[in-house]
Amino acid sequence: MAEAPQFKTLSAEEVLARQQANPDLLLLDVRTQDEWEEYRIPGAVLIPMHQLPARIGELSPERETVVVCEHGIRSQQAAQYLVAQAGFTNVANLEGGMSAWDGPVEAD
C-alpha cells in the first residue's frame, strides 16, 4: 500500500533561514483577512483557508510552499490538502504558526 503524501513541519527559525536562502519560497498565509491585517510575515500571500480550493490555480504545485496560520492547526490542514488533494510536492507547515514566529512582521 502506498504511503499518503507528506508535508514537512518547520520551526520558525527554519522557515526564516529558508526564506533568506530561497527568494522564490512561497509563504502561504491561510488566516482570515482580519488576522492578516493585524500582522503578517513580509512577502507572504494571503489565501484564507476557506478560499483555498477555489483559488488553488493561483499556486504552483512545484514551488516550495510554507503554509502559515495563527497557531499551526489550520495551516497543517491546508498543507495536507495541498499534498493529498492538489498534488503539491514541496510543502511545509510553520510549527506553532504566527504565535511562534519571531522574524520580521508587517501590518496595515
MMTF fields as JSON, N, C-alpha, C and O atoms, coordinates in Angstrom:
{
  "mmtfVersion": "1.0.0",
  "mmtfProducer": "UNKNOWN",
  "numBonds": 431,
  "numAtoms": 432,
  "numGroups": 108,
  "numChains": 1,
  "numModels": 1,
  "chainsPerModel": [1],
  "groupsPerChain": [108],
  "chainIdList": ["A"],
  "bondAtomList": [4, 2, 8, 6, 12, 10, 16, 14, 20, 18, 24, 22, 28, 26, 32, 30, 36, 34, 40, 38, 44, 42, 48, 46, 52, 50, 56, 54, 60, 58, 64, 62, 68, 66, 72, 70, 76, 74, 80, 78, 84, 82, 88, 86, 92, 90, 96, 94, 100, 98, 104, 102, 108, 106, 112, 110, 116, 114, 120, 118, 124, 122, 128, 126, 132, 130, 136, 134, 140, 138, 144, 142, 148, 146, 152, 150, 156, 154, 160, 158, 164, 162, 168, 166, 172, 170, 176, 174, 180, 178, 184, 182, 188, 186, 192, 190, 196, 194, 200, 198, 204, 202, 208, 206, 212, 210, 216, 214, 220, 218, 224, 222, 228, 226, 232, 230, 236, 234, 240, 238, 244, 242, 248, 246, 252, 250, 256, 254, 260, 258, 264, 262, 268, 266, 272, 270, 276, 274, 280, 278, 284, 282, 288, 286, 292, 290, 296, 294, 300, 298, 304, 302, 308, 306, 312, 310, 316, 314, 320, 318, 324, 322, 328, 326, 332, 330, 336, 334, 340, 338, 344, 342, 348, 346, 352, 350, 356, 354, 360, 358, 364, 362, 368, 366, 372, 370, 376, 374, 380, 378, 384, 382, 388, 386, 392, 390, 396, 394, 400, 398, 404, 402, 408, 406, 412, 410, 416, 414, 420, 418, 424, 422, 428, 426],
  "bondOrderList": [1, 1, 1, 1, 1, 1, 1, 1, 1, 1, 1, 1, 1, 1, 1, 1, 1, 1, 1, 1, 1, 1, 1, 1, 1, 1, 1, 1, 1, 1, 1, 1, 1, 1, 1, 1, 1, 1, 1, 1, 1, 1, 1, 1, 1, 1, 1, 1, 1, 1, 1, 1, 1, 1, 1, 1, 1, 1, 1, 1, 1, 1, 1, 1, 1, 1, 1, 1, 1, 1, 1, 1, 1, 1, 1, 1, 1, 1, 1, 1, 1, 1, 1, 1, 1, 1, 1, 1, 1, 1, 1, 1, 1, 1, 1, 1, 1, 1, 1, 1, 1, 1, 1, 1, 1, 1, 1],
  "groupList": [{"groupName": "MET", "atomNameList": ["N", "CA", "C", "O"], "elementList": ["N", "C", "C", "O"], "formalChargeList": [0, 0, 0, 0], "bondAtomList": [1, 0, 2, 1, 3, 2], "bondOrderList": [1, 1, 2], "singleLetterCode": "M", "chemCompType": "L-PEPTIDE LINKING"}, {"groupName": "ALA", "atomNameList": ["N", "CA", "C", "O"], "elementList": ["N", "C", "C", "O"], "formalChargeList": [0, 0, 0, 0], "bondAtomList": [1, 0, 2, 1, 3, 2], "bondOrderList": [1, 1, 2], "singleLetterCode": "A", "chemCompType": "L-PEPTIDE LINKING"}, {"groupName": "GLU", "atomNameList": ["N", "CA", "C", "O"], "elementList": ["N", "C", "C", "O"], "formalChargeList": [0, 0, 0, 0], "bondAtomList": [1, 0, 2, 1, 3, 2], "bondOrderList": [1, 1, 2], "singleLetterCode": "E", "chemCompType": "L-PEPTIDE LINKING"}, {"groupName": "PRO", "atomNameList": ["N", "CA", "C", "O"], "elementList": ["N", "C", "C", "O"], "formalChargeList": [0, 0, 0, 0], "bondAtomList": [1, 0, 2, 1, 3, 2], "bondOrderList": [1, 1, 2], "singleLetterCode": "P", "chemCompType": "L-PEPTIDE LINKING"}, {"groupName": "GLN", "atomNameList": ["N", "CA", "C", "O"], "elementList": ["N", "C", "C", "O"], "formalChargeList": [0, 0, 0, 0], "bondAtomList": [1, 0, 2, 1, 3, 2], "bondOrderList": [1, 1, 2], "singleLetterCode": "Q", "chemCompType": "L-PEPTIDE LINKING"}, {"groupName": "PHE", "atomNameList": ["N", "CA", "C", "O"], "elementList": ["N", "C", "C", "O"], "formalChargeList": [0, 0, 0, 0], "bondAtomList": [1, 0, 2, 1, 3, 2], "bondOrderList": [1, 1, 2], "singleLetterCode": "F", "chemCompType": "L-PEPTIDE LINKING"}, {"groupName": "LYS", "atomNameList": ["N", "CA", "C", "O"], "elementList": ["N", "C", "C", "O"], "formalChargeList": [0, 0, 0, 0], "bondAtomList": [1, 0, 2, 1, 3, 2], "bondOrderList": [1, 1, 2], "singleLetterCode": "K", "chemCompType": "L-PEPTIDE LINKING"}, {"groupName": "THR", "atomNameList": ["N", "CA", "C", "O"], "elementList": ["N", "C", "C", "O"], "formalChargeList": [0, 0, 0, 0], "bondAtomList": [1, 0, 2, 1, 3, 2], "bondOrderList": [1, 1, 2], "singleLetterCode": "T", "chemCompType": "L-PEPTIDE LINKING"}, {"groupName": "LEU", "atomNameList": ["N", "CA", "C", "O"], "elementList": ["N", "C", "C", "O"], "formalChargeList": [0, 0, 0, 0], "bondAtomList": [1, 0, 2, 1, 3, 2], "bondOrderList": [1, 1, 2], "singleLetterCode": "L", "chemCompType": "L-PEPTIDE LINKING"}, {"groupName": "SER", "atomNameList": ["N", "CA", "C", "O"], "elementList": ["N", "C", "C", "O"], "formalChargeList": [0, 0, 0, 0], "bondAtomList": [1, 0, 2, 1, 3, 2], "bondOrderList": [1, 1, 2], "singleLetterCode": "S", "chemCompType": "L-PEPTIDE LINKING"}, {"groupName": "VAL", "atomNameList": ["N", "CA", "C", "O"], "elementList": ["N", "C", "C", "O"], "formalChargeList": [0, 0, 0, 0], "bondAtomList": [1, 0, 2, 1, 3, 2], "bondOrderList": [1, 1, 2], "singleLetterCode": "V", "chemCompType": "L-PEPTIDE LINKING"}, {"groupName": "ARG", "atomNameList": ["N", "CA", "C", "O"], "elementList": ["N", "C", "C", "O"], "formalChargeList": [0, 0, 0, 0], "bondAtomList": [1, 0, 2, 1, 3, 2], "bondOrderList": [1, 1, 2], "singleLetterCode": "R", "chemCompType": "L-PEPTIDE LINKING"}, {"groupName": "ASN", "atomNameList": ["N", "CA", "C", "O"], "elementList": ["N", "C", "C", "O"], "formalChargeList": [0, 0, 0, 0], "bondAtomList": [1, 0, 2, 1, 3, 2], "bondOrderList": [1, 1, 2], "singleLetterCode": "N", "chemCompType": "L-PEPTIDE LINKING"}, {"groupName": "ASP", "atomNameList": ["N", "CA", "C", "O"], "elementList": ["N", "C", "C", "O"], "formalChargeList": [0, 0, 0, 0], "bondAtomList": [1, 0, 2, 1, 3, 2], "bondOrderList": [1, 1, 2], "singleLetterCode": "D", "chemCompType": "L-PEPTIDE LINKING"}, {"groupName": "TRP", "atomNameList": ["N", "CA", "C", "O"], "elementList": ["N", "C", "C", "O"], "formalChargeList": [0, 0, 0, 0], "bondAtomList": [1, 0, 2, 1, 3, 2], "bondOrderList": [1, 1, 2], "singleLetterCode": "W", "chemCompType": "L-PEPTIDE LINKING"}, {"groupName": "TYR", "atomNameList": ["N", "CA", "C", "O"], "elementList": ["N", "C", "C", "O"], "formalChargeList": [0, 0, 0, 0], "bondAtomList": [1, 0, 2, 1, 3, 2], "bondOrderList": [1, 1, 2], "singleLetterCode": "Y", "chemCompType": "L-PEPTIDE LINKING"}, {"groupName": "ILE", "atomNameList": ["N", "CA", "C", "O"], "elementList": ["N", "C", "C", "O"], "formalChargeList": [0, 0, 0, 0], "bondAtomList": [1, 0, 2, 1, 3, 2], "bondOrderList": [1, 1, 2], "singleLetterCode": "I", "chemCompType": "L-PEPTIDE LINKING"}, {"groupName": "GLY", "atomNameList": ["N", "CA", "C", "O"], "elementList": ["N", "C", "C", "O"], "formalChargeList": [0, 0, 0, 0], "bondAtomList": [1, 0, 2, 1, 3, 2], "bondOrderList": [1, 1, 2], "singleLetterCode": "G", "chemCompType": "PEPTIDE LINKING"}, {"groupName": "HIS", "atomNameList": ["N", "CA", "C", "O"], "elementList": ["N", "C", "C", "O"], "formalChargeList": [0, 0, 0, 0], "bondAtomList": [1, 0, 2, 1, 3, 2], "bondOrderList": [1, 1, 2], "singleLetterCode": "H", "chemCompType": "L-PEPTIDE LINKING"}, {"groupName": "CYS", "atomNameList": ["N", "CA", "C", "O"], "elementList": ["N", "C", "C", "O"], "formalChargeList": [0, 0, 0, 0], "bondAtomList": [1, 0, 2, 1, 3, 2], "bondOrderList": [1, 1, 2], "singleLetterCode": "C", "chemCompType": "L-PEPTIDE LINKING"}],
  "groupTypeList": [0, 1, 2, 1, 3, 4, 5, 6, 7, 8, 9, 1, 2, 2, 10, 8, 1, 11, 4, 4, 1, 12, 3, 13, 8, 8, 8, 8, 13, 10, 11, 7, 4, 13, 2, 14, 2, 2, 15, 11, 16, 3, 17, 1, 10, 8, 16, 3, 0, 18, 4, 8, 3, 1, 11, 16, 17, 2, 8, 9, 3, 2, 11, 2, 7, 10, 10, 10, 19, 2, 18, 17, 16, 11, 9, 4, 4, 1, 1, 4, 15, 8, 10, 1, 4, 1, 17, 5, 7, 12, 10, 1, 12, 8, 2, 17, 17, 0, 9, 1, 14, 13, 17, 3, 10, 2, 1, 13],
  "groupIdList": [1, 2, 3, 4, 5, 6, 7, 8, 9, 10, 11, 12, 13, 14, 15, 16, 17, 18, 19, 20, 21, 22, 23, 24, 25, 26, 27, 28, 29, 30, 31, 32, 33, 34, 35, 36, 37, 38, 39, 40, 41, 42, 43, 44, 45, 46, 47, 48, 49, 50, 51, 52, 53, 54, 55, 56, 57, 58, 59, 60, 61, 62, 63, 64, 65, 66, 67, 68, 69, 70, 71, 72, 73, 74, 75, 76, 77, 78, 79, 80, 81, 82, 83, 84, 85, 86, 87, 88, 89, 90, 91, 92, 93, 94, 95, 96, 97, 98, 99, 100, 101, 102, 103, 104, 105, 106, 107, 108],
  "secStructList": [7, 7, 7, 7, 7, 7, 7, 3, 3, 3, 7, 2, 2, 2, 2, 2, 2, 2, 2, 2, 2, 7, 6, 6, 7, 3, 3, 3, 3, 7, 1, 7, 2, 2, 2, 2, 2, 2, 7, 5, 7, 6, 6, 7, 3, 3, 7, 7, 4, 4, 4, 2, 2, 2, 2, 4, 4, 4, 1, 7, 6, 6, 1, 7, 3, 3, 3, 3, 7, 1, 1, 1, 2, 2, 2, 2, 2, 2, 2, 2, 2, 2, 2, 2, 6, 1, 7, 7, 1, 1, 3, 3, 3, 3, 6, 6, 4, 4, 4, 4, 7, 7, 1, 7, 7, 5, 7, 7],
  "xCoordList": [0.839, 0.0, 0.883, 1.845, 0.558, 1.361, 1.133, 0.035, 2.208, 2.102, 1.384, 1.498, 0.652, -0.004, 1.063, 2.107, 0.811, 1.786, 2.017, 1.106, 3.237, 3.615, 4.045, 4.459, 3.934, 4.493, 5.434, 5.346, 6.332, 7.301, 6.707, 5.762, 7.266, 6.957, 8.251, 9.267, 8.212, 9.409, 9.209, 8.117, 10.274, 10.24, 10.317, 10.642, 10.017, 10.117, 11.536, 11.72, 12.539, 13.93, 14.242, 14.927, 13.738, 13.965, 13.286, 13.85, 12.084, 11.369, 12.112, 12.265, 12.572, 13.317, 14.581, 14.896, 15.3, 16.509, 16.182, 16.9, 15.106, 14.709, 14.275, 14.566, 13.581, 13.128, 14.328, 14.304, 15.363, 16.557, 17.352, 17.968, 17.343, 18.124, 17.413, 18.067, 16.081, 15.303, 14.322, 13.242, 14.686, 13.789, 12.474, 11.522, 12.405, 11.182, 10.252, 9.163, 10.66, 9.827, 8.489, 8.445, 7.392, 6.065, 5.63, 5.552, 5.346, 4.742, 3.251, 2.803, 2.491, 1.05, 0.334, 0.322, -0.258, -0.963, -2.435, -3.094, -2.955, -4.343, -5.253, -6.353, -4.797, -5.625, -6.708, -6.792, -7.526, -8.581, -7.992, -6.856, -8.774, -8.36, -8.06, -7.083, -8.878, -8.665, -7.346, -6.599, -7.058, -5.799, -4.616, -3.622, -4.725, -3.683, -3.376, -2.213, -4.441, -4.246, -3.589, -2.881, -3.82, -3.227, -1.707, -0.995, -1.208, 0.225, 0.447, -0.359, 1.572, 1.908, 3.403, 4.112, 3.863, 5.258, 5.419, 4.647, 6.385, 6.587, 6.778, 7.542, 6.075, 6.178, 5.207, 5.094, 4.501, 3.524, 2.347, 2.069, 1.664, 0.477, -0.715, -0.664, -1.79, -2.994, -3.972, -4.425, -4.288, -5.438, -6.11, -5.681, -7.172, -7.827, -8.223, -8.584, -8.15, -8.383, -9.627, -9.575, -10.746, -11.99, -11.961, -12.798, -11.014, -10.903, -9.894, -9.818, -9.127, -8.027, -8.47, -7.855, -9.502, -9.88, -10.23, -9.862, -10.932, -11.336, -10.173, -10.222, -9.129, -8.012, -6.735, -5.662, -6.84, -5.676, -4.887, -3.67, -5.556, -4.898, -3.913, -3.096, -3.973, -3.045, -1.683, -0.728, -1.597, -0.385, 0.282, -0.37, 1.587, 2.352, 2.66, 3.26, 2.258, 2.491, 3.969, 4.296, 4.86, 6.29, 7.02, 8.105, 6.448, 7.117, 7.187, 6.221, 8.336, 8.446, 7.476, 7.548, 6.569, 5.491, 5.481, 5.481, 5.472, 5.317, 3.973, 3.718, 3.112, 1.773, 1.798, 2.401, 1.12, 1.153, -0.268, -1.106, -0.542, -1.774, -1.406, -0.247, -2.349, -2.039, -1.304, -0.346, -1.751, -1.153, -0.642, -0.084, -0.818, -0.305, -1.31, -0.949, -2.569, -3.593, -4.22, -4.232, -4.738, -5.324, -4.283, -4.579, -3.054, -2.016, -1.65, -1.302, -1.723, -1.473, -2.547, -2.232, -3.802, -4.895, -4.726, -4.955, -4.327, -4.12, -2.953, -3.037, -1.871, -0.718, -1.125, -0.726, -1.914, -2.392, -3.247, -3.125, -4.101, -4.92, -4.032, -4.274, -3.015, -2.147, -1.45, -1.357, -0.958, -0.24, -1.187, -0.946, -2.258, -3.131, -4.157, -4.468, -4.68, -5.753, -5.303, -5.865, -4.286, -3.896, -2.571, -2.151, -1.898, -0.699, 0.564, 1.514, 0.588, 1.789, 2.88, 2.587, 4.136, 5.231, 6.234, 7.039, 6.21, 7.225, 6.546, 6.643, 5.855, 5.031, 5.518, 5.909, 5.487, 5.821, 4.807, 4.161, 4.681, 3.814, 4.701, 5.641, 4.398, 5.116, 4.602, 3.47, 5.45, 5.079, 4.804, 5.642, 3.625, 3.26, 2.692, 2.214, 2.735, 2.147, 2.749, 3.878, 1.964, 2.43, 2.739, 3.574, 2.075, 2.352, 3.763, 4.294, 4.377, 5.756, 6.767, 7.975, 6.29, 7.162, 7.85, 7.187, 9.182, 9.915, 10.726, 11.601, 10.429, 11.065, 10.329, 9.471, 10.677, 10.039, 8.547, 8.103, 7.784, 6.351, 6.024, 6.76, 4.896, 4.358, 2.866, 2.274, 2.263, 0.824, 0.259, 0.995, -1.064, -1.736, -1.95, -2.499],
  "yCoordList": [-1.188, 0.0, 1.25, 1.334, 2.205, 3.427, 4.325, 4.398, 5.003, 5.953, 7.21, 7.614, 7.817, 9.085, 10.157, 10.127, 11.096, 12.185, 12.927, 13.082, 13.378, 14.017, 15.469, 15.851, 16.246, 17.59, 17.674, 16.877, 18.642, 18.838, 19.763, 20.507, 19.704, 20.663, 21.393, 20.77, 22.719, 23.524, 24.496, 25.027, 24.718, 25.723, 27.115, 27.265, 28.116, 29.498, 29.801, 30.478, 29.303, 29.552, 28.91, 29.508, 27.693, 27.007, 27.748, 27.861, 28.246, 28.988, 30.273, 30.613, 30.985, 32.226, 31.939, 32.683, 30.881, 30.519, 30.148, 30.543, 29.394, 29.021, 30.246, 30.355, 31.16, 32.388, 33.201, 33.767, 33.26, 34.027, 33.315, 33.972, 31.979, 31.206, 31.039, 30.865, 31.09, 30.838, 31.984, 32.0, 32.951, 34.084, 33.679, 34.46, 32.469, 32.001, 31.277, 30.857, 31.124, 30.455, 31.174, 32.399, 30.404, 30.988, 30.773, 29.638, 31.86, 31.806, 32.008, 33.111, 30.944, 30.96, 31.101, 30.173, 32.262, 32.56, 32.205, 32.759, 31.28, 30.832, 31.39, 30.881, 32.434, 33.063, 33.921, 34.004, 34.552, 35.433, 36.785, 37.116, 37.543, 38.889, 39.758, 40.507, 39.668, 40.464, 40.091, 40.972, 38.799, 38.364, 38.867, 39.331, 38.774, 39.211, 40.693, 41.095, 41.51, 42.953, 43.306, 44.309, 42.485, 42.746, 42.629, 43.517, 41.545, 41.383, 40.152, 39.222, 40.169, 39.082, 39.085, 40.039, 37.995, 37.897, 38.662, 38.426, 39.566, 40.3, 39.331, 38.37, 39.606, 38.785, 37.621, 36.948, 37.371, 36.275, 36.61, 37.776, 35.563, 35.687, 35.187, 34.109, 35.976, 35.593, 34.866, 35.414, 33.635, 32.926, 32.262, 31.197, 32.896, 32.327, 30.863, 30.475, 30.081, 28.636, 28.279, 27.392, 28.966, 28.613, 28.93, 28.426, 29.753, 30.098, 29.221, 29.275, 28.423, 27.673, 26.774, 26.841, 25.942, 25.092, 25.894, 25.497, 27.01, 27.819, 28.576, 28.928, 28.827, 29.647, 28.836, 29.412, 27.513, 26.645, 26.929, 26.745, 27.367, 27.678, 28.831, 29.006, 29.622, 30.736, 30.262, 31.037, 28.994, 28.444, 27.451, 26.852, 27.286, 26.338, 25.083, 25.182, 23.901, 22.659, 22.332, 21.585, 22.874, 22.571, 23.564, 23.263, 24.721, 25.767, 25.387, 24.872, 25.646, 25.392, 26.321, 27.543, 25.714, 26.444, 26.138, 24.975, 27.198, 27.051, 27.661, 28.834, 26.858, 27.3, 27.818, 27.214, 28.962, 29.684, 30.0, 30.386, 29.837, 30.352, 30.944, 31.299, 31.055, 31.684, 30.742, 31.149, 29.481, 28.545, 27.254, 26.405, 27.09, 25.914, 24.806, 23.753, 25.016, 23.983, 24.086, 23.112, 25.266, 25.45, 25.226, 24.632, 25.703, 25.539, 24.068, 23.651, 23.287, 21.852, 21.215, 20.381, 21.6, 21.081, 21.531, 20.752, 22.783, 23.297, 22.582, 22.251, 22.339, 21.623, 20.216, 19.741, 19.553, 18.209, 18.248, 17.378, 19.25, 19.408, 19.587, 18.965, 20.428, 20.699, 19.442, 19.23, 18.603, 17.406, 16.273, 15.579, 16.073, 14.916, 15.148, 14.227, 16.357, 16.634, 17.393, 17.214, 18.242, 19.123, 18.728, 19.371, 17.685, 17.18, 17.999, 17.875, 18.832, 19.62, 18.708, 17.737, 19.008, 18.1, 18.676, 17.925, 19.987, 20.603, 21.566, 22.785, 20.993, 21.771, 21.571, 20.471, 22.653, 22.586, 23.404, 24.305, 23.075, 23.788, 24.51, 23.924, 25.785, 26.537, 26.08, 26.377, 25.357, 24.825, 25.967, 26.847, 25.939, 26.985, 28.233, 29.121, 28.321, 29.44, 30.791, 30.887, 31.827, 33.189, 33.413, 34.253, 32.671, 32.851, 32.391, 32.781, 31.56, 31.119, 31.902, 31.752, 32.721, 33.446, 34.588, 35.423, 34.636, 35.742, 36.508, 37.299, 36.266, 37.009, 38.316, 38.715, 38.983, 40.272, 40.129, 39.114, 41.153, 41.22, 42.608, 43.571, 42.677, 43.975, 43.968, 42.917, 45.152, 45.287, 46.406, 47.233, 46.42, 47.518, 48.682, 49.707],
  "zCoordList": [0.0, 0.0, 0.0, 0.764, -0.845, -0.965, 0.248, 0.799, 0.641, 1.748, 1.286, 0.129, 2.191, 1.881, 1.673, 2.325, 0.778, 0.584, 1.894, 2.707, 2.08, 3.333, 3.106, 2.012, 4.152, 4.161, 5.351, 6.284, 5.309, 6.391, 7.452, 7.187, 8.637, 9.691, 9.998, 10.308, 9.911, 10.118, 11.274, 11.474, 12.027, 13.095, 12.472, 11.294, 13.27, 12.793, 12.316, 11.304, 13.039, 12.661, 11.308, 10.478, 11.086, 9.808, 8.656, 7.568, 8.895, 7.847, 7.521, 6.348, 8.522, 8.299, 7.486, 6.557, 7.82, 7.077, 5.637, 4.718, 5.432, 4.064, 3.266, 2.075, 3.927, 3.264, 2.792, 1.7, 3.599, 3.237, 2.139, 1.3, 2.14, 1.172, -0.168, -1.196, -0.169, -1.388, -1.624, -1.034, -2.484, -2.728, -3.396, -3.398, -3.963, -4.62, -3.648, -4.041, -2.384, -1.39, -1.258, -1.143, -1.274, -1.077, 0.359, 0.829, 1.055, 2.378, 2.168, 1.858, 2.338, 2.109, 3.443, 4.252, 3.666, 4.911, 4.712, 3.831, 5.528, 5.376, 6.468, 6.681, 7.159, 8.192, 7.542, 6.316, 8.361, 7.867, 7.445, 7.786, 6.712, 6.298, 7.522, 7.518, 8.559, 9.772, 10.453, 10.879, 10.557, 11.165, 10.348, 10.906, 9.024, 8.088, 8.273, 8.318, 8.38, 8.516, 9.842, 9.94, 10.864, 12.177, 12.111, 12.579, 11.536, 11.293, 10.432, 10.421, 9.705, 8.784, 8.511, 8.831, 7.914, 7.508, 6.2, 5.27, 6.089, 4.833, 3.658, 3.744, 2.577, 1.378, 1.336, 0.312, 2.44, 2.456, 1.543, 1.262, 1.087, 0.242, 1.046, 1.638, 1.064, 1.801, 0.887, -0.118, 1.244, 0.681, 1.882, 2.326, 2.409, 3.593, 3.358, 2.247, 4.402, 4.337, 3.52, 2.669, 3.776, 3.098, 1.601, 0.851, 1.157, -0.265, -1.011, -2.238, -0.283, -0.89, -2.058, -3.123, -1.907, -3.05, -4.306, -5.412, -4.146, -5.294, -5.917, -7.095, -5.139, -5.623, -5.845, -6.024, -5.834, -5.964, -7.241, -7.268, -8.28, -9.55, -9.468, -10.371, -8.4, -8.214, -7.707, -7.667, -7.324, -6.731, -7.671, -8.526, -7.503, -8.32, -7.506, -6.436, -7.992, -7.248, -7.022, -6.1, -7.841, -7.705, -6.805, -6.307, -6.595, -5.823, -4.345, -3.783, -3.72, -2.283, -1.555, -1.681, -0.791, -0.139, 1.348, 1.753, 2.165, 3.609, 3.982, 3.707, 4.609, 4.976, 6.41, 7.298, 6.616, 7.892, 8.338, 7.523, 9.636, 10.237, 11.601, 11.816, 12.511, 13.804, 14.759, 15.416, 14.838, 15.796, 15.146, 15.84, 13.846, 13.153, 12.915, 12.389, 13.29, 13.113, 11.72, 10.967, 11.384, 10.04, 8.955, 7.917, 9.195, 8.178, 7.996, 6.891, 9.054, 8.941, 8.053, 7.204, 8.242, 7.411, 5.961, 5.035, 5.766, 4.409, 3.734, 2.552, 4.463, 3.912, 3.493, 2.429, 4.324, 3.998, 2.729, 1.867, 2.618, 1.411, 0.174, -0.861, 0.284, -0.866, -1.365, -2.574, -0.453, -0.899, -1.28, -2.268, -0.516, -0.744, -1.848, -2.604, -1.948, -2.902, -4.139, -5.22, -3.986, -5.091, -5.739, -6.702, -5.237, -5.877, -5.673, -6.447, -4.647, -4.37, -3.831, -3.132, -4.148, -3.804, -2.805, -2.254, -2.558, -1.711, -0.733, -0.874, 0.262, 1.189, 2.615, 3.006, 3.384, 4.81, 5.599, 5.064, 6.869, 7.798, 8.812, 9.35, 9.068, 10.109, 11.474, 11.856, 12.198, 13.505, 14.485, 14.68, 15.095, 16.056, 15.422, 16.128, 14.096, 13.371, 13.728, 14.209, 13.478, 13.731, 15.204, 15.54, 16.086, 17.515, 17.877, 18.917, 17.022, 17.265, 16.421, 16.609, 15.509, 14.58, 15.298, 15.913, 15.227, 15.835, 14.813, 15.164, 13.529, 12.458, 12.217, 13.005, 11.109, 10.808, 10.516, 9.978, 10.876, 10.581, 10.045, 10.258, 9.344, 8.894, 9.169, 9.411, 9.13, 9.422, 8.575, 8.036, 8.464, 7.749, 8.687, 8.283]
}
